[in-house]
Amino acid sequence: MNQAELKERTARFALRVLNFCRSIRNTWEGRRLGDQLFDAASSVAANYRSACRGRSKAEFIAKIGIVVEEADESEYWLVFAGQAGLGDQRTREELTNEARELLAIFAASQITAKFGGS
C-alpha cells in the first residue's frame, strides 16, 4: 500500500469512526467515549499526513510514533465501547479490526524506519 492509499485509508477510518460516534451520543457515557474515540481516530489520519511531510528521518519516526499511539488508543476505545455495550456490534467490530490493521501497518513502518534502512 502506497502513501496516497494509506492517507485515504486513514481518512476513511476517521470518517467511519465519526459516524459511529454520532450513533452513540445519546447518553453521557456515549458522548464522553465518542469524544475520546474520535480524537484518537482523527489523529491517526492527521498525524500520518504530517509524518509523510516530515523534513527528516528523525521527524518521520517521531510523527509515525504518534500515529502508532493514536491507532492503539482508537482500538482501546472501540474495545471499551464493546464492553460497555455501546453502538452497533458489527460496525464496532469492523472498526476495531481496521484499527488493529492500521496499528500493525504503522508499527511495522516505525520499526522499518528506525532499524531497517537509510
N, C-alpha and C positions, 0 to 999 in steps of 0.2 A: 504494500500500500504506500503510495507516494504522499508527499507533504500536502498537496492540494486535497487529496482524498481524505486524509486524516483531519484536515481543517473542516471539511464538510461533515465528516462523521461526528466530530466533537460538537459542532454547531447543531446538528440534528439531535444528538443526545440531549443537549441543553434544552432544545425546544420540546422534546418529548417529556423531559422532566418538568418543564414549566406547565405543560398541560396536565400532568399527573398532580402537581402541586395545586393547581386550580381545583382539581376534583376533591381534595381533602381539606379545603379551607373552611368547612362548615363547623368546625369545633376549634376550641382554643389550642388543643394539642396538635391538630392538623395544621393550623396556621403556623405555630412555632416550628414544627418539624418541617413543614413545607418551605419556610424561610431558610432554614439551615441547609436543606437539601438543594434548593435552587441556587443558593450562594455557591455551594461546592460544585455542582454540575456546570453552572455557567462559568465558573473559574477554570474548569478543565479546558473549555473551549478558548476562553480569553488568554489564558496563560500559555496554551500551546501556540496560538498565533504569535504571542510575544516571544516565545522560545525560538520560533522559526526566524525571527528578525534579530536574533542575538548577534552582537557585534564580535563575539569571540567564542571559542570553545568553552571557556570557563563560564561565560554568561549563559550559553545554551544549557550547560549542565545544571547550573543553578536554577534556571527557569523550568527546565524539564523536571527537576526535583519537586517544584511546586505543583506541577501537573500530576505527578505521581501521588502526592499527598492529597490533592483535591479529588482525584479519582477514587482513592481509598476511602476518603470521607463520604463521597457520594454513595459508595457501596454500603458503608456503615449505616447511613440514614435510611437507605432503602430496606436493608435487613431489619432495622429497628421499626420502620413503618409496618413491615410484615408482622413482627412480634406484637405490635400494638393493634393489629387488625385494621390498619388504615389503607384505604384505596383499593382499587380493583386488583385482585391477586395476580391475574395473568399479566396485566400491564406492569405491575411491580416486579414480577419475576423476570420479565423481558428486560426491564431497565436494570435490574440487578445483574443479569448476565452481561449486558452491554458495559456496565461499569467495571465488571471483572475483566472483560476482554480489553477494555481501554487501559486498565491498570496494568495488565500483563504486557501490552504493547509498549507503554511508556516506561515501565520499569526496565524492560529489555533495552529500550533505547537509551535510558540513563546509564545502564551498565556498559553498553557498547561505547557510548560517548566517553565514559570515564576510563575504560580499560582496553577498548578494542580498536584503537587506531589513532591516526594523527589528527 
